[in-house]
């Protein structure tokens, strides 16, 4: 039996941390305070 963790095991171990970071990004996006459509995002038309 191998003592080295496989990729699936590592993914399951890190999944809560990944989900926490995604939730933090969602909260930051919700607190942005501006609708995205009227903002000039740098595109030149």
LINBEL-V988513 format. One record per pair of residues at least 12 apart in sequence whose ideal C-beta (glycine too) atoms are under 8 Angstrom apart, sorted by the first residue. I is the first residue (numbers start at 0). J is the second residue. D is the distance in Angstrom with one decimal. If there is no record, write none. Layout:
BEGIN
I,J,D
I,J,D
END
This chain:
BEGIN
none
END
